[in-house]
Amino acid sequence: MSISQVKPYREVVGGIYNLNLHPGQSWAWRSTTRIVAILAGTQWGKTCFEPDWLYREINLATKQGRYGDWIVGTATFPLLGLKLLPEFKKVFCELLNWGTYGESREGLKVITSHDGKSRIIFFSATNPESIESATALGAVLDEAGQKQFQAGTWDAVLRRLSLSQGRILIGTTLYTLGWLKAEVHDRWANGDKTIDVLQSDSTVNPVFPKEEYERARSTLPAWKFDMFYRGRFAKPAGVIYDVFNELTCVKDRFPIPESWLWYVGHDFGGSNPAAMFYAVDPTTGLIWAVDEFKPGHPMPTYEIVEECKRRTKGHNVVKRSGGSHQESGWRGEMTAHGWPVEEPRITDVEVGINRVYALHKLNKIMVFRDLKQYLDEKQSYSRELDDRSQPTEKIDSKAKYHLMDCERGILQTFTPETVAESNPFILISM
């Protein structure tokens, strides 16, 4: 069948609204799981499908007498205005005449049903706090695979849906590793029956040119082709901790023995305080990442200290370290509140990264599976790429990676060298 013979995605014939779904869209339409994730190549037809899926969900809820808010998010506000919002306005305000678009009293972009009983609230992942007061019945997340769409936003969406246990449709091209792989793809691969994942090539869309697909295959790096055109995860060029093995080093949580010594790394800042908590197994020398603290909003120093004390209660904290040389004021404030923090001995960022990299290469850092924000940062922490997809020295969006800074500030305490062949995981504290 030629492209000219392919029916348009939407048709209104004789007053009847009809969808001509391609096989991938039909799969997503039929799925009955709570979370439906379309991980697909570029121009697959994800964004055009999303409003129709949500319209069906709203209709089903209405027939059951359930009215309320629905949330729709994308990675950034420019993406929202460029693609997602126009598509939803076309379906809900023009073709189906379901409601009216405008702004709420809180300044939110919304489509309100004509009967005033239901709303669709739009947000971007760079401003997830805009939905914190919402209690939602369902959600659509567009381009959730982009780096700007972080684990904290995913958690915010789940909180908004906790009462209704509402359904979620995710539609995205893959750009990086992170929470989407750990919290959706990997859980599905491990048998989670509440999740459906479709990994689909761009060419599933019958109007996508086969020649363009083959051009991309022949000219792009393999990882980029797999992620951008096939919906398959791959480690992109520039990932800083490319030796981190989540299959070996991510474990289920267990109670920490009292005999284990704790180490805490800090990153300071008035708007984004953060801390990472590690415990060392004295029998193996393995370093366990056991807790994370990244509230995403300002907190007084006293409250930060009290939170750190609460998380380490009953354990022996032997070292706290973090911040740059210029942040002695923050360390002094923490110390004054009963939480002494040292200046890291290694101040060079690259030297610190190399120390953590070496520990990962020897699989000496174990991570509890529920540290979502840490794992999201770990797998997306990367260097900027040049126009030939080659890594540069500059860290991409460095200011966002507070937990990576915490880790670098405290794990330089340990030497990555093995010290005994019979027990290759012993670490020497400096």
C-alpha positions in Angstrom: 0.0 0.0 0.0 1.4 3.4 -1.0 1.4 6.3 1.4 -1.3 8.0 -0.7 -3.6 5.0 0.0 -3.2 5.2 3.8 -6.3 6.6 5.5 -5.9 9.7 7.7 -5.6 9.0 11.4 -8.9 10.8 12.1 -11.9 11.0 9.9 -15.4 12.5 10.5 -17.7 10.8 8.1 -21.4 11.4 8.2 -21.1 13.1 11.6 -19.3 10.0 13.0 -15.8 10.5 14.5 -13.6 7.6 13.4 -10.0 6.7 14.2 -7.8 4.7 11.8 -5.3 3.2 14.2 -2.1 1.6 13.0 -1.1 -1.7 14.7 0.9 -0.1 17.5 -1.9 2.4 18.3 -4.4 -0.5 18.3 -2.2 -2.4 20.8 -2.2 0.6 23.2 -5.9 1.1 22.7 -6.7 -2.5 23.7 -4.3 -2.6 26.7 -6.2 -2.8 30.1 -3.2 -2.4 32.5 -3.0 0.6 34.8 0.2 2.0 33.1 0.5 1.8 29.3 3.9 2.9 28.0 4.5 3.5 24.3 8.3 3.6 23.8 8.5 4.3 20.1 10.6 5.8 17.4 10.2 9.4 16.2 7.0 10.3 14.2 5.3 7.1 15.3 2.0 8.8 16.0 2.2 9.0 19.8 1.1 12.6 20.4 -1.9 12.5 18.1 -3.1 9.2 19.8 -2.9 10.6 23.3 -5.9 12.9 23.4 -8.2 10.2 21.9 -7.0 7.7 24.5 -7.8 10.2 27.2 -11.2 11.1 25.7 -12.2 7.4 25.9 -11.0 7.2 29.5 -13.0 10.3 30.5 -16.1 8.9 28.8 -15.8 5.6 30.7 -15.4 7.5 33.9 -18.4 9.7 33.2 -20.6 6.7 32.5 -19.6 5.5 35.9 -20.6 8.8 37.5 -17.0 9.8 38.2 -16.1 13.5 37.4 -13.0 15.5 38.3 -9.5 16.4 37.1 -7.3 14.7 34.6 -3.6 15.7 34.1 -1.6 15.9 30.9 2.1 16.6 31.1 5.1 16.9 28.8 8.8 17.5 29.3 9.0 21.3 28.8 6.6 24.3 28.3 7.9 24.8 24.7 6.9 21.2 23.8 3.5 21.8 25.5 2.8 24.8 23.4 4.3 23.4 20.2 2.7 20.0 19.9 0.7 18.6 22.8 -1.7 21.4 23.7 -2.7 22.1 20.1 -3.5 18.4 19.6 -5.7 18.3 22.7 -7.5 21.6 21.8 -8.2 20.2 18.3 -9.8 17.0 19.7 -11.6 18.3 22.8 -12.5 21.8 21.8 -13.0 21.5 18.0 -13.7 18.0 16.7 -15.6 16.6 19.7 -16.8 19.9 21.3 -16.2 18.5 24.8 -15.1 21.7 26.5 -13.4 25.1 26.4 -9.8 26.0 26.7 -8.6 28.7 29.0 -6.6 29.5 32.2 -7.7 28.8 35.7 -7.6 31.3 38.6 -4.4 29.7 39.6 -2.9 30.4 36.1 -3.0 26.8 35.0 -3.7 25.9 31.4 -7.0 23.9 31.4 -9.7 22.5 29.2 -13.0 22.6 31.1 -16.0 20.4 30.1 -19.1 22.3 29.1 -20.9 20.9 32.1 -18.2 22.2 34.4 -17.8 18.8 36.1 -14.4 17.8 34.6 -11.1 19.5 33.7 -7.9 18.6 31.9 -5.0 20.3 33.5 -1.7 20.7 31.6 1.7 20.9 33.1 5.4 20.6 32.3 7.9 18.4 34.0 10.0 21.5 34.7 7.1 22.8 36.8 5.6 19.7 38.5 4.5 21.7 41.6 1.6 23.1 39.5 -0.3 19.8 39.9 0.6 19.2 43.6 -2.9 20.3 44.7 -4.8 18.2 42.1 -6.6 14.9 42.8 -6.7 13.3 39.4 -8.5 10.5 37.8 -5.9 9.7 35.1 -2.9 11.0 33.3 -1.2 11.3 30.0 2.6 11.9 29.9 4.1 12.9 26.6 7.8 12.7 25.9 8.5 11.4 29.4 11.8 10.0 28.2 13.4 13.4 27.9 16.0 14.3 30.5 13.9 17.2 31.8 11.2 14.7 32.9 12.8 13.6 36.1 11.9 11.0 38.7 10.4 13.6 41.1 7.8 14.5 38.4 6.9 10.8 38.0 6.4 10.5 41.8 4.3 13.7 41.8 2.0 12.2 39.1 1.6 9.0 41.1 0.7 11.0 44.2 -2.0 12.8 42.3 -3.5 9.5 41.2 -3.2 7.6 44.5 -6.8 7.9 45.6 -8.3 7.0 42.2 -5.6 4.6 41.2 -6.1 6.2 37.8 -4.6 4.9 34.6 -1.5 6.5 32.9 -0.6 6.6 29.3 3.1 7.3 28.5 4.1 8.1 25.0 7.7 9.0 24.3 10.8 8.6 22.1 13.8 7.5 24.2 16.5 10.1 24.9 18.3 8.8 28.0 18.2 6.1 30.7 16.7 6.9 34.0 13.5 6.5 35.9 11.5 5.5 32.8 13.7 2.5 32.4 14.0 1.6 36.1 10.4 2.3 37.2 8.5 1.3 34.1 10.4 -0.7 31.5 12.4 -2.9 34.0 9.4 -3.5 36.3 7.4 -4.6 33.2 10.3 -6.9 32.1 10.4 -8.4 35.6 6.7 -9.4 35.4 4.8 -6.4 36.8 1.2 -7.1 35.6 0.1 -3.5 36.1 2.3 -2.3 33.3 2.2 -2.8 29.5 5.2 -1.7 27.4 5.4 -1.4 23.7 8.8 -0.9 22.1 8.1 0.0 18.5 9.9 1.2 15.4 9.0 4.4 13.6 8.0 2.3 10.6 5.0 0.9 12.4 3.4 4.2 11.3 2.5 3.4 7.7 3.3 6.9 6.5 6.9 6.9 7.9 9.3 6.6 4.9 11.3 3.4 4.8 14.1 5.3 3.1 14.4 7.7 6.1 14.5 4.8 8.5 17.3 3.1 6.5 19.2 6.4 6.2 19.1 6.8 10.0 20.2 3.2 10.4 23.2 3.7 8.1 24.3 7.1 9.4 23.6 7.3 13.1 25.5 5.6 16.0 23.8 2.3 16.9 22.7 3.6 20.3 21.0 6.6 18.8 19.3 4.7 16.1 17.9 2.2 18.6 16.6 4.9 21.0 15.3 7.4 18.4 13.9 5.1 15.8 13.3 1.7 17.5 12.2 2.5 21.0 14.9 0.4 22.5 17.0 1.4 25.5 20.8 1.7 24.9 23.5 3.5 26.8 24.0 6.8 25.0 27.4 8.3 24.2 28.5 10.6 27.0 26.9 8.7 29.9 29.4 9.4 32.7 28.9 6.2 34.7 28.6 3.9 31.8 30.1 1.0 33.8 27.3 1.1 36.4 25.6 -2.3 36.2 22.0 -2.0 37.5 21.4 -5.8 37.0 24.3 -6.6 39.4 24.3 -3.6 41.8 20.6 -2.7 42.3 19.1 -4.7 45.2 15.9 -5.0 47.2 16.0 -3.2 50.6 16.8 -5.0 53.8 17.4 -3.8 57.4 20.8 -2.3 57.9 22.8 -4.0 60.7 23.7 -1.7 63.6 27.4 -2.6 63.2 27.6 -1.0 59.7 29.3 2.4 59.6 27.4 5.3 57.8 28.8 8.0 55.6 26.7 11.0 54.4 27.4 13.3 51.4 25.9 16.7 51.1 25.1 19.3 48.4 24.1 22.7 49.6 21.9 25.4 48.2 19.0 27.6 49.3 16.6 26.1 46.9 17.8 22.5 46.3 19.5 20.9 49.3 20.4 17.3 48.9 22.1 14.4 50.8 23.1 10.8 50.1 23.5 8.2 52.8 25.8 5.2 52.5 26.5 2.3 54.8 29.6 0.0 54.6 29.3 -3.8 55.1 32.4 -4.6 57.3 32.5 -8.2 56.1 32.7 -7.4 52.4 33.6 -3.7 52.2 30.8 -3.1 49.8 29.3 0.4 50.0 25.5 0.5 50.1 23.6 3.5 49.0 20.8 3.3 51.6 18.9 6.6 51.5 18.5 9.8 49.5 17.3 13.2 50.4 16.3 15.6 47.6 13.2 17.6 48.6 13.2 19.8 45.6 12.3 22.9 47.5 14.0 25.3 50.0 14.3 24.2 53.7 15.8 25.9 56.7 19.2 24.5 57.8 17.6 23.3 61.1 15.0 21.2 59.3 17.6 19.7 57.0 19.7 18.7 60.0 16.7 17.2 61.8 15.8 15.2 58.7 19.3 13.8 58.4 19.3 12.9 62.1 15.9 11.1 61.6 17.2 9.1 58.7 20.3 8.0 60.6 18.8 7.4 64.0 20.2 4.3 65.7 23.2 4.1 63.3 26.9 5.2 63.7 27.6 8.1 61.3 31.4 8.4 61.1 31.8 11.0 58.3 29.8 13.8 56.7 31.3 15.6 53.7 30.2 17.9 50.9 30.1 21.2 49.2 32.7 23.3 47.4 35.5 25.2 49.0 33.5 28.4 48.9 30.6 26.8 50.8 32.2 26.9 54.2 29.2 29.0 55.4 26.8 26.1 54.8 29.1 23.7 56.5 29.3 26.0 59.5 25.5 26.3 59.7 25.1 22.5 59.6 27.8 22.1 62.3 26.1 24.8 64.5 22.9 22.7 64.4 24.6 19.6 65.6 25.5 18.0 62.2 29.2 18.6 61.5 30.1 18.5 57.8 33.7 18.4 56.5 35.0 20.0 53.3 35.9 17.3 50.7 39.6 16.7 50.4 39.3 16.4 46.6 37.7 19.6 45.1 38.3 18.8 41.4 35.1 17.5 39.9 36.8 15.2 37.4 39.0 13.6 39.9 36.0 12.9 42.1 34.1 11.5 39.2 37.0 9.2 38.4 37.0 7.9 42.0 33.3 7.0 41.9 33.8 5.5 38.3 36.5 3.2 39.6 34.2 2.0 42.4 31.4 1.3 39.9 33.8 -0.5 37.6 34.6 -3.0 40.4 30.9 -3.2 41.4 31.6 -2.0 44.9 28.6 0.4 45.1 25.3 -1.4 45.8 22.1 0.6 45.6 18.7 -0.1 47.1 16.1 -0.3 44.4 13.7 2.2 46.0 16.2 5.1 45.6 14.4 6.4 42.5 15.9 9.8 42.3 19.5 8.5 42.7 19.0 5.9 40.0 17.4 8.5 37.7 20.4 10.8 38.1 22.9 7.9 37.9 21.7 6.7 34.6 21.1 10.1 32.9 24.2 11.9 34.3 26.1 12.6 31.0 28.3 14.9 29.1 27.1 17.2 26.3 27.5 15.9 22.8 29.0 17.8 19.9 27.3 18.0 16.5 28.8 14.6 15.6 27.3 12.9 18.7 30.7 12.7 20.4 31.0 13.6 24.2 32.6 16.9 25.2 34.1 17.6 28.5 31.1 19.7 29.7 28.6 17.9 31.9 25.1 18.3 30.6 22.7 20.2 32.9 25.2 19.8 35.8 23.2 22.0 38.2 20.4 19.5 38.3 22.5 16.5 39.5 22.5 17.2 43.2 22.7 13.6 44.3 25.7 12.9 42.1 27.5 15.9 43.7 26.6 14.4 47.1 28.0 11.1 46.1 31.2 12.5 44.8 31.7 14.5 47.9 31.6 11.5 50.2 32.8 8.5 48.2 36.2 10.0 47.5 36.7 8.9 51.1 37.3 5.4 49.8 40.1 4.1 47.6 38.9 2.0 44.6 41.9 -0.4 44.7 41.4 -4.0 45.7 43.7 -5.0 48.6 43.4 -8.7 48.9 42.8 -11.3 46.2 40.8 -13.5 48.7 38.4 -10.6 49.4 38.5 -8.2 46.5 35.8 -5.9 47.9 37.6 -4.5 50.9 37.9 -0.7 50.8 40.4 1.4 52.5 39.1 4.6 54.2 41.3 7.6 53.9 
